[in-house]
Amino acid sequence: MKEFRVQIRIKNNLLQQRREELGLTQHEIAKQIPMSYHLYNALECMREKPFNKKSKWREVAIRLAAFFGLLPEDIWPGEVCAVEKTKAERCVDSETMRALVGNCSYNSSQNPERLLMAKERKEAVNEALETLTEREQEIIRRRCEESQSYRETGRGMNYYGNAKDISGSRVMQIEAKAIRKLRHPSRSNKLREVL
């Protein structure tokens, strides 16, 4: 049985990359060319072709390419122009879905509610950590990662202390202070709500 419906939308990544390199939105580019935002969006999303019925470059495509300091064929190479359908929808099974999402932490047993709760927990923990000093945050984060890091590299909190020119006992003092701060009701109550 195919459990997932996947939608694929094809965009002109060359055009999008150029725009993002300049740090501009689609609206800003459209104003500067000048052209309508809808036309620019349609060109980037490949709903509009950059050439006319006689296979000549449209004036707007030439202006857009000139804006980026390129030729139209640099933004719309043959393989991009050859794409006919820019949207597809397919039903896929869980094995195909795993292949599509690659190494993402996809787990078919997770439901959206669990994912949302995990996100809320992570946000609450990060929010609480942001109330600590930079050094305290770093030490607490290191402590949480230490067991895994120690197994992989053999380096623990003492290694961190040496790298920062502080003793292992000072690292433990900073850690204790940070934990006291996190246990304070102003922080711990927020964490209890989501944990």
URHUPE-V23522 format. One record per run of one state. SS is the DSSP state (A for helix, B for strand, O for the rest). FROM is the first residue (numbers start at 1). TO is the last residue. If there is no record, write none. Layout:
ss->SS from->FROM to->TO
ss->SS from->FROM to->TO
//
This chain:
ss->O from->1 to->3
ss->B from->4 to->9
ss->O from->10 to->12
ss->A from->13 to->21
ss->O from->22 to->25
ss->A from->26 to->33
ss->O from->34 to->36
ss->A from->37 to->44
ss->O from->45 to->50
ss->B from->51 to->51
ss->O from->52 to->56
ss->B from->57 to->57
ss->O from->58 to->58
ss->A from->59 to->67
ss->O from->68 to->71
ss->A from->72 to->75
ss->O from->76 to->77
ss->A from->78 to->81
ss->O from->82 to->86
ss->B from->87 to->92
ss->O from->93 to->93
ss->A from->94 to->101
ss->O from->102 to->111
ss->A from->112 to->129
ss->O from->130 to->133
ss->A from->134 to->153
ss->O from->154 to->156
ss->A from->157 to->163
ss->O from->164 to->167
ss->A from->168 to->183
ss->O from->184 to->184
ss->A from->185 to->194
ss->O from->195 to->195
//
